[in-house]
Amino acid sequence: MSTARAAARWRHLGERGWTHDGRLGLRLIVTSCLTTIVVGLLGPSPVTLNVGPASSPLPPWFIPTEVGERLGLPLSEWVVVPALWVGLLVGAVGLLVCWRAIELGWRPSIHRLFGLGAALTVGTALVPPLTSADVLMYAAYGRLQRQGLNPYQITPAEIFRQSYDPVLVWTERPWQDTPSVYGPIASATQWLANLLGGDSMHAVVFWLQVMNTVPFLVICAVMIKLAHGNAAVQTRSVLFTVLNPLLIWAVIAGAHNEALTLVFAVIALWFVRRSAFVTGIFIGLGGAVKVSLVFYGLALIWGYRHDWRKVVALCAGALLPIAILYGVFAPEALLAAGRNTGYMSGGSWAPWLYQVLAWILGPGPAFSITAAVAWVGLVVIAWMLSRVLPWHPAPGAIGPAERDPLTIALRTAVILCTAWLVTSPYTLAWYDLIVWVPLALMVPNRLDWLLVLRGTALSVAYVTGRTVGFSDEMLFLGAVVVRDTLCTAVQWFVLAAIIHWFWTRNRQWPSRAFVAGGVADLLRGTARPPRVRAVRRP
């Protein structure tokens, strides 16, 4: 079939009414989230964590094991895994349908939309976490702190292998021998969850979910306020955050602490037009959860670059919490975060290149070259995105978009974080939250559907992400076929799509004059149009 014929069929599909029916899209999203909730409610299985016996009526709630056995539970892996795969695909389609409906004028009640998203988010948080045992490690690091031990130096396995511990015993491979890589605020929440949950892993997981779910809801609420006065962008903000089935799955169902990381950065965005110093304080607090927030810090500096006084105020505000929290309370946390740079995840673009290089050069040189390619790729992809990502003033902007600090910061955060996500050898679906949020306040563009494609592939790939409980046949299908082959192919496609976007839309390369002029503009605090050398298209 020719390309023109395929394009014609695609356009014909887009003309069908169901492809822009917002109500249908919402029903698909609800179906996706309910699938996750039902699977979690059925109790421990190869995809649902065993968080230990309940010591109180607190969530997470699930059918007790003794009752489940009479009902034929747990269900086979060949039931729950495909069910979650289908649920994620259905949710992704629903998301795309809703977005198209927004572009064509669909304007549902923001309060009802937020309420629906909040209900699905909270409902997901009330059942046991699925597919990732990271939350058990959060609990373990907090347990070590309660025992007076340093989670940056001592691993959970060093303790539970010597003596029984009612919390550490429920941790799972493969991270039991890994010390913490989280910042001091994340460590503080892990300690607090253990203080509130006592000797029950079940209760500790509940409090960890609370400390993740509440920030997730706050993020969406702040986004709605940032989009005040623009119903389309407000609707987009809800669908990109609290009603996004891919994020509900990756962040809430997986019980990851990404929302805790980002909530401080989102509040920082709220203060961008109000106070550079306060903005800096909140971005510094975000960096005290995870150091990946450095990209937001750079984006904010770039947003204020036309006023060096605000840059100084921003940096002073950011250094205050970082100096106190890292310098005084947890100096080793900053160094511990560097351990993440030494990993490579299945489903990213990197394994294919690494395997070829390892076959030729050996594992050591192959990894070094792959890491170097990733760093170079980050810069190259960031440049390409900076040439094609549209400029449009964020809601509430006064004057041109290129002079509004919030617009500049949002656009730069999308560029830097997207470049990092798609080029990093270690990348996972829940990391995408840092792009979804600023992207919500931008006009529709190609990154929307590329992020859906990337997130769906990674989410499906890690349904079988646990290293326990699966048969060899399911591990082959889930890990080798889906994760290492199909998902990796999708990540290469996303990279190719960004390059194609750049190559066909605005193929410009930086010249010496561009670099010199940019430095001069920074020093003078002026904003002249960027000077670029255009490459003639063939």
N, C-alpha and C positions, 0 to 999 in steps of 0.2 A: 504494500500500500504506500502511495506517494506521501510526501510530507504535506503537500497542499490538501490532499484528501483527508489525511488525519486531522489537520487543523480545522477543516470544515466540519468534520464530525464532532470535534471538541466544542466548536462554537455552537453547533446544533444542540449539544447536550446542555450548554449553558443557557439556552433559551427556554428550556423546560421549567415549568413553574416550581417544581419541588426544589430546584437548586437555589432558590432565593426565598424560600418559605421560612421565615424566622421561627414560627411556632413549631414547624417540623424539626428545625435545627435544635431547638430547646428540648424537644422530646428525645432526640437522639443523644444529646448530652446527658439528660437525666437517666436514660437507659444505660449509658456507659458507666456513670457513677454508681447506679444501683447494682450493677453487675459486680463491681468491686466490693460494695458494702455487703452484699449477700455472700460472696465468697469468704469474706472476713468473718461474717457472722456464723458461718458453718464451723468455725474453730480451726485448731492447728491442722495443717496439711503441708504438702511440699511447698506450697506458695504462701501459706499463712504462718506467721511466727508463733512459736509456743512461748508465751511470756510468763509461764509459771502459774501456780494456783492463785486464785483470787483470795486476798485476805480481807476484803471489804466489798461493799456493793459498787464501788467505783468502776468505771470502764477501765480497759476495753471489755466490751461484752461479747460473748459468743456462747454457742450451745455447749454446755458442759460435756466433757469427754464421755462420761458414763451414759448420758442421754444420747449423745451422738452415736455411740456404738450400737444402740438399739435401733437407731434410724439409718444405719448403714454408712455412717461417716467414719473416717474422712473419705470424701469422694476421690476417685482415681485421678492421678495426674493428667490422664488423657481426657478428663472432663474439665477440670478447673483451669488448666493452662490454656487450651483452646478457647474456653469461655472468656478469659481475660484478654486474649489476643483479639477476639471478635469485638469485645467491649471497647477496647482502645481504638480500634479502627472505626467503629460506629461513632465514638465520641469525636474523633478527628474530622469525620465527614460532617457531623453536626456543627462543629466549630466553623468550618468553611462555609456551610450553608448560612449560618447566622451572619458571618462577615459580609457575604454577598448581599444579604437582605439589608444590612446597614447601608451599604453603598447605594442601594436602590430606594432608600428612604424609610426603612423600618425603624420606628422609634418606640420601643416598649417602655413601660414605666421603669425608671432607674431603681426606685425603691423596691419594686417587686423583683426586678432582675437581681439586685444585690441580695435580697432575702432568699431567693431560690439558690443562689450560689453559696450563701452562708449556710443554708440548711444542708446542702450536699456536702459541703466542706466539713461541717461539724459531724454529720452522720458518718462520714468516712473516718473521722478521728475517733469515733466511739467504738470501733471494732479493732481487733488486733492488726498491727502493721503487716504489710505483705511484701514479699520477695526480697527485701533487703534487711539484713541483721544489723545495720549501722546503729539503730536506736539502742540495741542491746549493748553496744560498745560505748555509746554515750553514758548509759547507766553504769557501765563498769568503771569508766573514768571517774564519774562522780562518787562511786563506791570507794575507790582508792583514796580519793580526797577525804572522805569521811573517816577513813582509817588512818589519816595523817600521812599518807604516802603521796609521792609526786607522780602524777600520771604522765608527765613528760619524760620521766626516767624509768619508771616501773611499769611493766605490762600486766594486764589482768592474769595472763597465764602463769606468771611467776608466783602469783598468790594462790590461785585455786588448785594448782598442781601440788601445792604443799599442804593445803588444808581446805576443808569444805567451807564454802561461803554461799549463803542463800541467794545472793544476787549474781555474783560472778559465775556461778555454775550454769546459768542459763545462756551465757554468751556462746556464739558460734564461730566457726572458722570463716574466713582465713585471717582475721585481723586480731586474734587473741594475743599474738606476740608483738603487736605494734603499739608503741606509745602514742599518746595523744598528739594530734597535729592542730588542735583548735586553739583559738585565742582565749584570753582570760575571761571575757564575758561569757563565751560558750561554756568554759569550764565552770564558771560560777553557777550557771543554770543547771549544769549536770550535778553539781554538789547540792544545790537547793532541791532538785527533784528527789535526790536520795534522802535528804533531810525530811521532806514531806512524805515520801513513800516508805521510809523505814527499811525493813529487811525483806520487802516484797518486790521482786522484779515487776510483777503485775502493776503495782501501785506506782512504782518509779516510772514505768513507761507511760502511764496515764499523765503524770505531771509533765513529763517531757513533751507529750503531745499537746498539752495545754500551752506550754511555752513556745510551741511552734505554730499552733493553729491561731491563737490570738494575734500574733504579728502578721500572719497571712491575711486575716480579715482587716487589720489596721492598714496594711499596704493598699488594699483595694479602696478603703474609705478615703485615704489621702489622695489616691489617684482620681477618684470621683470629684473631690474638692479642687484638685489642680485643673480638672477639665470643666470647671464651673462655667456655665453659659454656652456650652457647646454640647448639645444632646447626643450628636453622633459620636464625638470623642468620649463622652461619658459611657455610652453603651459599649463602645470599643474597649474602654478601660475595664469594665466589669468582665467582659468576655475574654480579655487577655489575662485576667488574674483569678478572681474568686470563682468564676463560672467557666474556667478553662479546664476541661476534663484531663488534659495532659498534665497540667500542673497539680490538680487535685490528686491525680494518681502518683506523680513523681515525688511531690513534696509532702503531701498529707498522708496518703496511703503508705508511702515508704518511710514516713516519720523522719524525714531529713530536716536538718536545722537551717536550710537556706532562707526561710522566711525570717528567722531571727537575725540572720546576717543582713538581709536587705531592708528590714523595716527602718533601721537607723538612716540608711542612705536615702530612702524615700522621704523621710521627714526632713532630711537635709535639702532635698529638692524643693520642699515646701517653703523653706526659708531662703532660697537662692535670691529672690527679688527683695527680700526683707533685711537680711543681715548676713554678711559674708562670714563673720566670726562665729555666729551660731551655726551656720551651715557647716563650717569646719569642725565644730564640736561633734556634730552628729555623724559626719563622715568618719571622724576619728573613732567614734564609738563603734561604727560598723566595721572598721578595720580591726577593732579589738575582738571581733567575733571570728572573722576570717580575713586573711590578708588579700584575698582576691578582690576586695573592695578598692584596691589601689587604682583600678581602672576608673572607678567613679571619681576618685580624688583627682586623677589626671584630667578627667572630663570637666570637673568643676574649675580647675585651674585654667583650662582653655576657655571656659565660659566667661571667666573674669579677666581674661588676658588684656582687655582694653583699659583696665584700671588697676595699676600695680598695687595701689593701696588695698584694694579688695583681695588681691592675690595674697598679700602679706597677712591680712586679717584671716583669710581662709586657712592658710598654713599654720598660723598661730593657734587658731581654734582646734585644728586637727591634731597638732602636736601635744596639746594639753592632755586629752584623755589617753593618747598613745603613750606618752612619756610616763604618766602615772600608772596605767594598767600594765603595760609591758615592762617599763623600767623599774617599777617598785614592786608590783605584786607577782608578775610572771615573766621575768626576763628570758627564760628559756623557751617560752612559747613562740617568740618570734623566729628563733632558729628552728624549732620543731616544725613550723609550717613549711620549711624548705624540703621536707621529706616527700611532699606530694609531687615534686618535680621529678622524682626518680621512678615514677610508675608509668605503665602503659596499659590502657584498658582495651578489652575486647570490644569490638563494635565501632571503634574509632577508625580514622583513616590509616593510622600508623602501622598496625600489624602487617599489612601487605608489604609495605616498603621495608620494614624491619626484617621480615622473613627472607626476602630476596637478598638483602645485604648480608644477613647472617649466614646464608648459604655460601656467599662469595667470600666474605671477610671475617666471619666469626661474630659471636654475640656482642662482645665489648665494642669494637669499632662500629658495628651496625647500630647499636643503641645511641652512641655518640653522634653519628651522622644523622639519625632520625631526629634526635633532639635538636640538632643544629638546623635541620630543614624546618622544624616546627617554629623556631624563633624567627627565621628568615620569612617563613610563610606568614607569620602573624603581622609583620611589618608590611609585606606585599598586599595581603588581603585587606588590611586596614586602609592602605592607600587606595586600593580599588574601590572599596565601599565609600570612601570619602569623596570620590569623583562621581558616584552615581546615586547615592542616597539623597532623596529630595529634600530641599529646604522649604520649610513651611512653619510659620510662627506658631509656637505653642499657645494654648488658650491663655488670654490675658496679656499677651505681648503688646508692648507699645513701641511702634517703630518697626523697621525691617528685621526679619528673622536673624540675619547675620550679625545683628548688634544686641539681640536679646540674650542675656546670660543663661536663662533657663533653656531656651531653644538650643543654644549652642551646646550646653552641657548634656541635654537629652540626646541630641544627635551624635555627639562625640562618644557618649557612653555606649550607645548602640553599636557604633563603629568598632570601638576598642574591644568591647565584650564579645561581639559576634566574631571578630577576627580571632580572639583568644579561643573561643569555644570550638570553632571549626578547624583550627590548626593545632590545638593541643593534643598530644598523644594520649592524654588521660582526660576523657570527657564523658559525662553522664547526663541523663535527661534532666535531673533536678537542678543542674547547674544553669539551665536555660532561663530560670526565673530572672536572672540579672539582665537579660535582654528583653524578655516579654514586657517588663514593667515600663521602661522608657519608650519601647516601640509602640506601646498603646497610645501615647500622646502624639504620635506622628501620623501623617496621612498614609493611607494604604499604599504598600509598595511590595516589591518581590520578596523581601525578607519575611513578610507575613507567612506566605505559604511555604517558603523554604524552612522556616522554623517549625511549622507544623510537620513537614515531612521528616525533618531531622529528629524532632521530639517523638514522633510516633514510632519511628524505626528504633530509637534507643529504648523507648518504653517497652515495646514488644520484645526487644532483644533481652531485656533484663527481667522479664517475667520469670525466667528460670535462672535468676541471678544468684540464688542461694547455692551454697556448695554442699548442702546436705538434703537428703530425702528424695532425690530423683533417680530413676533407673538409668542405665547406660543408654538405652534407646532414646529416652527423652533428652538426656544431656547432649546426645549427638544432634538431635533435631534442633533443640533450643540453642545450644552453644555453637556448634559447628556450622549448621545450615543457616539458622536465623541470625545469630549474633555475628559470627566471624565471617560470614559470606554476605548475606543480604544486607545486614545493617552497615557493614563496612562499605559495601558498594553504594549505599545511599549517602554515606558521608563523603565519598569521592564525588558523587553526583552533585552534592551541595556545593563543594568547592568548585567544580566545573561550571555550575550555574552562575556562581558569583563572578568567575573569570569571564564567562560569556557575556554577562550583564555589562561588565566594564568594557569589554572588547567591542561590543556593538553599540553601546549607548554613549560613552564619553571616554574614549581611549586617550588619556592624557598622561604624560610622564613628567615628573618634577625636573626642572632645569636648574642650572646654577642661579639664574636670575630669580627663579621661584623661591629657592632656599634663602638667598640673600635678602630678597624682599620681605620674606616672612619674618626673618630675624629682626630686620629693621622695623617692621610694623610692631613687633612685640616691644621693642625698646622705646618706640615713640608712643605706643598705646593707640595707634591709628588702625583703621581697617580699610585698606585698599583692596580692590578685587584681586584675587590670586593670579599670579602670572604663571602660565603653564605653556609647555610646548606640545602642541597637538601633533599626533601622528596621523599622517594622511592615510585614509582607508583605501584599500585596494579597490 
